[in-house]
Amino acid sequence: MADRLYLLNPGWFDGQGGPWFCPAGAVIEGVLGFYPRLREELQVTYLDHPRPRPAVVAEVGEEHQGCPILVIDETVDWPAARISVETGRRFLQDEAIIPYLTARYGIGRPHP
């Protein structure tokens, strides 16, 4: 099964106003823009902001619905991955995603 990336659609409203976008998701979108082939190699799914987010809950459980989230292919060993207690699947969130994409897919690294 391919790595599965979940991102939030932009332009949502909540109790604090809006429209909003996810800053961490915008960084991942930038990486996808720099390396368009990633869209072919990853399974990318866009979700609306309100919770629950059933697609993510099915992957890693209710506790880890924050996006962006990358659910790692079961055949890949990545020591920094977190493990869902509910499903046993390994995943990365936010800034932990880019080092994985760099190592696994051979894209550039962010400059320090």
MDTraj code that builds the backbone (N, CA, C; nanometers):
import mdtraj as md
import numpy as np

residues = "MET ALA ASP ARG LEU TYR LEU LEU ASN PRO GLY TRP PHE ASP GLY GLN GLY GLY PRO TRP PHE CYS PRO ALA GLY ALA VAL ILE GLU GLY VAL LEU GLY PHE TYR PRO ARG LEU ARG GLU GLU LEU GLN VAL THR TYR LEU ASP HIS PRO ARG PRO ARG PRO ALA VAL VAL ALA GLU VAL GLY GLU GLU HIS GLN GLY CYS PRO ILE LEU VAL ILE ASP GLU THR VAL ASP TRP PRO ALA ALA ARG ILE SER VAL GLU THR GLY ARG ARG PHE LEU GLN ASP GLU ALA ILE ILE PRO TYR LEU THR ALA ARG TYR GLY ILE GLY ARG PRO HIS PRO".split()
xyz = np.array([
    [0.0849, -0.1185, 0.0000],
    [0.0000, 0.0000, 0.0000],
    [0.0893, 0.1246, 0.0000],
    [0.0561, 0.2235, -0.0760],
    [0.1345, 0.3466, -0.0875],
    [0.1245, 0.4310, 0.0389],
    [0.2223, 0.5200, 0.0551],
    [0.2132, 0.6206, 0.1606],
    [0.0903, 0.7067, 0.1335],
    [0.0179, 0.7413, 0.2410],
    [-0.1065, 0.8156, 0.2273],
    [-0.0960, 0.9487, 0.3015],
    [-0.1086, 1.0566, 0.2271],
    [-0.0962, 1.1912, 0.2810],
    [-0.2339, 1.2559, 0.2892],
    [-0.2663, 1.3094, 0.4064],
    [-0.3937, 1.3778, 0.4268],
    [-0.3657, 1.5252, 0.4561],
    [-0.4293, 1.6116, 0.3782],
    [-0.4162, 1.7563, 0.3913],
    [-0.5545, 1.8190, 0.4045],
    [-0.5598, 1.9365, 0.4677],
    [-0.6871, 2.0068, 0.4817],
    [-0.7103, 2.0994, 0.3630],
    [-0.8349, 2.1028, 0.3177],
    [-0.8742, 2.2021, 0.2185],
    [-0.8626, 2.3398, 0.2824],
    [-0.8215, 2.4413, 0.2066],
    [-0.8150, 2.5766, 0.2617],
    [-0.9518, 2.6446, 0.2607],
    [-0.9577, 2.7577, 0.3296],
    [-1.0762, 2.8423, 0.3235],
    [-1.1852, 2.8077, 0.4219],
    [-1.1500, 2.7416, 0.5333],
    [-1.2543, 2.7050, 0.6285],
    [-1.2782, 2.8178, 0.7299],
    [-1.3931, 2.8108, 0.7942],
    [-1.4311, 2.9027, 0.9007],
    [-1.4511, 2.8208, 1.0273],
    [-1.4236, 2.8838, 1.1424],
    [-1.4509, 2.8191, 1.2701],
    [-1.4952, 2.9258, 1.3697],
    [-1.4979, 2.8914, 1.4961],
    [-1.5422, 2.9843, 1.5984],
    [-1.4544, 3.1078, 1.6129],
    [-1.3346, 3.1040, 1.5547],
    [-1.2430, 3.2186, 1.5610],
    [-1.2478, 3.3028, 1.4340],
    [-1.3334, 3.2660, 1.3402],
    [-1.3445, 3.3417, 1.2158],
    [-1.2955, 3.2625, 1.0966],
    [-1.2247, 3.3309, 1.0085],
    [-1.1748, 3.2702, 0.8873],
    [-1.1958, 3.3664, 0.7722],
    [-1.1687, 3.3283, 0.6542],
    [-1.1261, 3.1939, 0.6146],
    [-0.9813, 3.1662, 0.6556],
    [-0.9539, 3.0378, 0.6867],
    [-0.8239, 2.9912, 0.7323],
    [-0.7646, 2.8909, 0.6348],
    [-0.6326, 2.8715, 0.6491],
    [-0.5639, 2.7576, 0.5880],
    [-0.4675, 2.7029, 0.6922],
    [-0.4240, 2.5813, 0.6739],
    [-0.3321, 2.5150, 0.7662],
    [-0.1884, 2.5524, 0.7298],
    [-0.1134, 2.6191, 0.8194],
    [0.0239, 2.6576, 0.7877],
    [0.1150, 2.5375, 0.7574],
    [0.1063, 2.4318, 0.8384],
    [0.1904, 2.3143, 0.8129],
    [0.1523, 2.2488, 0.6805],
    [0.0235, 2.2469, 0.6498],
    [-0.0216, 2.1927, 0.5221],
    [0.0270, 2.2758, 0.4045],
    [0.0355, 2.4084, 0.4237],
    [0.0849, 2.4953, 0.3173],
    [0.2310, 2.4638, 0.2856],
    [0.3103, 2.4312, 0.3869],
    [0.4496, 2.3933, 0.3642],
    [0.4555, 2.2643, 0.2822],
    [0.3735, 2.1663, 0.3181],
    [0.3705, 2.0405, 0.2421],
    [0.3225, 2.0662, 0.0997],
    [0.2237, 2.1525, 0.0823],
    [0.1778, 2.1894, -0.0526],
    [0.2922, 2.2487, -0.1337],
    [0.3755, 2.3303, -0.0696],
    [0.4914, 2.3863, -0.1375],
    [0.5872, 2.2782, -0.1853],
    [0.6106, 2.1793, -0.1010],
    [0.6976, 2.0674, -0.1398],
    [0.6351, 1.9914, -0.2573],
    [0.5044, 1.9678, -0.2525],
    [0.4370, 1.9001, -0.3638],
    [0.4471, 1.9829, -0.4918],
    [0.4455, 2.1158, -0.4780],
    [0.4604, 2.2031, -0.5934],
    [0.6013, 2.1976, -0.6515],
    [0.7026, 2.1903, -0.5642],
    [0.8409, 2.1798, -0.6098],
    [0.8684, 2.0447, -0.6751],
    [0.8046, 1.9400, -0.6252],
    [0.8282, 1.8029, -0.6719],
    [0.6949, 1.7382, -0.7115],
    [0.6391, 1.7765, -0.8272],
    [0.5060, 1.7290, -0.8668],
    [0.4956, 1.5772, -0.8783],
    [0.6066, 1.5094, -0.9009],
    [0.6004, 1.3630, -0.9116],
    [0.5531, 1.2977, -0.7821],
    [0.5674, 1.3684, -0.6695],
    [0.5201, 1.3135, -0.5427],
    [0.3697, 1.2889, -0.5451],
    [0.2967, 1.3721, -0.6186],
    [0.1513, 1.3528, -0.6278],
    [0.1168, 1.2206, -0.6956],
    [0.2071, 1.1707, -0.7788],
    [0.1859, 1.0416, -0.8451],
    [0.2315, 0.9260, -0.7568],
    [0.3291, 0.9509, -0.6708],
    [0.3857, 0.8442, -0.5889],
    [0.3157, 0.8281, -0.4543],
    [0.2535, 0.9349, -0.4070],
    [0.1778, 0.9306, -0.2820],
    [0.0292, 0.9240, -0.3134],
    [-0.0466, 0.8748, -0.2211],
    [-0.1919, 0.8868, -0.2302],
    [-0.2282, 1.0105, -0.1487],
    [-0.2682, 1.1194, -0.2160],
    [-0.2974, 1.2464, -0.1497],
    [-0.4488, 1.2643, -0.1410],
    [-0.4961, 1.2909, -0.0203],
    [-0.6390, 1.3114, 0.0036],
    [-0.6582, 1.4441, 0.0747],
    [-0.7540, 1.5227, 0.0251],
    [-0.7882, 1.6508, 0.0866],
    [-0.9163, 1.6346, 0.1682],
    [-0.9128, 1.6911, 0.2882],
    [-1.0250, 1.6792, 0.3810],
    [-1.0759, 1.8167, 0.4201],
    [-1.2030, 1.8223, 0.4557],
    [-1.2574, 1.9445, 0.5118],
    [-1.2138, 1.9558, 0.6575],
    [-1.2156, 2.0769, 0.7092],
    [-1.1632, 2.1042, 0.8427],
    [-1.2399, 2.0398, 0.9587],
    [-1.3728, 2.0406, 0.9596],
    [-1.4428, 1.9918, 1.0800],
    [-1.4068, 1.8477, 1.1167],
    [-1.4028, 1.8250, 1.2462],
    [-1.3826, 1.6895, 1.2974],
    [-1.5171, 1.6316, 1.3354],
    [-1.5309, 1.5019, 1.3335],
    [-1.4266, 1.4026, 1.3059],
    [-1.3930, 1.3970, 1.1570],
    [-1.2749, 1.3462, 1.1316],
    [-1.2263, 1.3275, 0.9947],
    [-1.2190, 1.1770, 0.9722],
    [-1.3291, 1.1169, 0.9250],
    [-1.3408, 0.9712, 0.9197],
    [-1.2256, 0.9002, 0.8488],
    [-1.1738, 0.9562, 0.7417],
    [-1.0652, 0.8888, 0.6690],
    [-0.9408, 0.8754, 0.7564],
    [-0.9099, 0.9794, 0.8328],
    [-0.7924, 0.9757, 0.9200],
    [-0.8196, 0.8872, 1.0417],
    [-0.9391, 0.8956, 1.0967],
    [-0.9756, 0.8109, 1.2106],
    [-0.9610, 0.6635, 1.1733],
    [-1.0027, 0.6261, 1.0537],
    [-0.9908, 0.4867, 1.0089],
    [-0.8444, 0.4435, 0.9996],
    [-0.7567, 0.5357, 0.9677],
    [-0.6139, 0.5040, 0.9529],
    [-0.5418, 0.4965, 1.0871],
    [-0.5610, 0.5996, 1.1728],
    [-0.4788, 0.6097, 1.2938],
    [-0.5566, 0.6353, 1.4224],
    [-0.6890, 0.6381, 1.4152],
    [-0.7693, 0.6563, 1.5346],
    [-0.8049, 0.8013, 1.5615],
    [-0.9002, 0.8215, 1.6508],
    [-0.9527, 0.9555, 1.6811],
    [-0.8499, 1.0482, 1.7443],
    [-0.7560, 0.9928, 1.8152],
    [-0.6584, 1.0729, 1.8882],
    [-0.5639, 1.1517, 1.7963],
    [-0.5474, 1.1080, 1.6730],
    [-0.4466, 1.1671, 1.5842],
    [-0.5085, 1.2236, 1.4565],
    [-0.6095, 1.3091, 1.4688],
    [-0.6790, 1.3627, 1.3508],
    [-0.6138, 1.4871, 1.2935],
    [-0.5098, 1.5383, 1.3581],
    [-0.4445, 1.6593, 1.3095],
    [-0.3811, 1.6380, 1.1730],
    [-0.3931, 1.7377, 1.0885],
    [-0.3356, 1.7328, 0.9545],
    [-0.2358, 1.8466, 0.9404],
    [-0.1333, 1.8291, 0.8582],
    [-0.1117, 1.7178, 0.7672],
    [-0.0646, 1.5935, 0.8423],
    [-0.1013, 1.4806, 0.7853],
    [-0.0596, 1.3522, 0.8398],
    [-0.0245, 1.2603, 0.7233],
    [0.0844, 1.1864, 0.7403],
    [0.1283, 1.0901, 0.6401],
    [0.1270, 0.9524, 0.7045],
    [0.0441, 0.8634, 0.6525],
    [0.0392, 0.7256, 0.7004],
    [0.1367, 0.6477, 0.6126],
    [0.2333, 0.5852, 0.6772],
    [0.3450, 0.5225, 0.6063],
    [0.3088, 0.3834, 0.5568],
    [0.3525, 0.3564, 0.4358],
    [0.3406, 0.2236, 0.3761],
    [0.3922, 0.1204, 0.4767],
    [0.3176, 0.0142, 0.4966],
    [0.3513, -0.0871, 0.5959],
    [0.4849, -0.1564, 0.5702],
    [0.5341, -0.1509, 0.4466],
    [0.6587, -0.2211, 0.4135],
    [0.7832, -0.1364, 0.4404],
    [0.7657, -0.0111, 0.4790],
    [0.8788, 0.0802, 0.4985],
    [0.9075, 0.0955, 0.6471],
    [1.0353, 0.0830, 0.6839],
    [1.0755, 0.1029, 0.8221],
    [1.1250, 0.2461, 0.8375],
    [1.0641, 0.3217, 0.9257],
    [1.1051, 0.4585, 0.9525],
    [1.1034, 0.4780, 1.1036],
    [1.2223, 0.4815, 1.1665],
    [1.2305, 0.4850, 1.3132],
    [1.1591, 0.6030, 1.3791],
    [1.1464, 0.7158, 1.3105],
    [1.0835, 0.8334, 1.3706],
    [0.9309, 0.8284, 1.3672],
    [0.8752, 0.7264, 1.3050],
    [0.7293, 0.7174, 1.2930],
    [0.6650, 0.6925, 1.4285],
    [0.5479, 0.7518, 1.4454],
    [0.4645, 0.7228, 1.5606],
    [0.3762, 0.6040, 1.5241],
    [0.3286, 0.5331, 1.6242],
    [0.2441, 0.4163, 1.5999],
    [0.1092, 0.4387, 1.6672],
    [0.0023, 0.4205, 1.5900],
    [-0.1318, 0.4330, 1.6442],
    [-0.1620, 0.3146, 1.7351],
    [-0.2009, 0.3437, 1.8571],
    [-0.2406, 0.2384, 1.9502],
    [-0.3666, 0.1692, 1.8990],
    [-0.4548, 0.2465, 1.8352],
    [-0.5828, 0.1924, 1.7896],
    [-0.5700, 0.1012, 1.6679],
    [-0.4835, 0.1376, 1.5719],
    [-0.4783, 0.0614, 1.4468],
    [-0.3444, -0.0064, 1.4208],
    [-0.2398, 0.0336, 1.4929],
    [-0.1070, -0.0225, 1.4713],
    [-0.0341, 0.0377, 1.3513],
    [-0.0978, 0.1314, 1.2828],
    [-0.0332, 0.1930, 1.1656],
    [0.0668, 0.2985, 1.2101],
    [0.1707, 0.3126, 1.1275],
    [0.2752, 0.4110, 1.1548],
    [0.2459, 0.5386, 1.0766],
    [0.2749, 0.6529, 1.1394],
    [0.2405, 0.7800, 1.0761],
    [0.3352, 0.8902, 1.1216],
    [0.3342, 0.9977, 1.0447],
    [0.4091, 1.1192, 1.0747],
    [0.3150, 1.2373, 1.0616],
    [0.3403, 1.3405, 1.1407],
    [0.2587, 1.4614, 1.1314],
    [0.3483, 1.5836, 1.1209],
    [0.2938, 1.6864, 1.0553],
    [0.3540, 1.8188, 1.0475],
    [0.4991, 1.8138, 0.9989],
    [0.5920, 1.8742, 1.0762],
    [0.7306, 1.8882, 1.0304],
    [0.8051, 1.7559, 1.0176],
    [0.7560, 1.6482, 1.0741],
    [0.8220, 1.5181, 1.0627],
    [0.8034, 1.4551, 0.9244],
    [0.7131, 1.5080, 0.8439],
    [0.6836, 1.4495, 0.7124],
    [0.7958, 1.4748, 0.6120],
    [0.8500, 1.5955, 0.6086],
    [0.9461, 1.6310, 0.5040],
    [1.0746, 1.5484, 0.5102],
    [1.1357, 1.5234, 0.6265],
    [1.2553, 1.4380, 0.6260],
    [1.2283, 1.2986, 0.5681],
    [1.1109, 1.2467, 0.5950],
    [1.0738, 1.1166, 0.5390],
    [1.0636, 1.1241, 0.3870],
    [0.9940, 1.2264, 0.3357],
    [0.9809, 1.2406, 0.1903],
    [1.1180, 1.2557, 0.1248],
    [1.2069, 1.3294, 0.1899],
    [1.3421, 1.3488, 0.1386],
    [1.4150, 1.2150, 0.1274],
    [1.4115, 1.1370, 0.2333],
    [1.4830, 1.0086, 0.2344],
    [1.4196, 0.9061, 0.1419],
    [1.2894, 0.8959, 0.1458],
    [1.2229, 0.7900, 0.0694],
    [1.2114, 0.8218, -0.0793],
    [1.1851, 0.9464, -0.1123],
    [1.1567, 0.9815, -0.2517],
    [1.2683, 1.0620, -0.3190],
    [1.3770, 1.0861, -0.2463],
    [1.4927, 1.1494, -0.3070],
    [1.4740, 1.2944, -0.3475],
    [1.3880, 1.3661, -0.2772],
    [1.3691, 1.5086, -0.3076],
    [1.4714, 1.5896, -0.2274],
    [1.4816, 1.7184, -0.2582],
    [1.5728, 1.8059, -0.1865],
    [1.5356, 1.8213, -0.0398],
    [1.6324, 1.8633, 0.0379],
    [1.6120, 1.8883, 0.1802],
    [1.5938, 2.0368, 0.2051],
    [1.5233, 2.0742, 0.3092],
    [1.5142, 2.2161, 0.3429],
    [1.6510, 2.2664, 0.3902],
    [1.6870, 2.3850, 0.3482],
    [1.8132, 2.4443, 0.3915],
    [1.8046, 2.4798, 0.5393],
    [1.9109, 2.4479, 0.6145],
    [1.9074, 2.4797, 0.7604],
    [1.9066, 2.6274, 0.7894],
])
top = md.Topology()
chain = top.add_chain()
for i, resn in enumerate(residues, 1):
    res = top.add_residue(resn, chain, resSeq=i)
    for name in ("N", "CA", "C"):
        top.add_atom(name, md.element.get_by_symbol(name[0]), res)
traj = md.Trajectory(xyz[None], top)
